[in-house]
């Protein structure tokens, strides 16, 4: 049997046109639980870090600070 483990450094979560900053925070929190650290936003409606932080909690803000924001795919 081969190695079935996934290298999480090769995994990113991409949100396309997220509307609510709280949803971005909730995704960051879920990512932290799964040990995934790369978050990519495409054309987000609102990137209010205070509102993101309410859902992300301080434990997940490293993901928020490193997230990449792009205008389009």
Helices and strands as residue ranges (DSSP letters): G 8-10, E 12-16, H 21-33, E 38-42, H 49-56, G 58-60, H 61-66, E 68-70
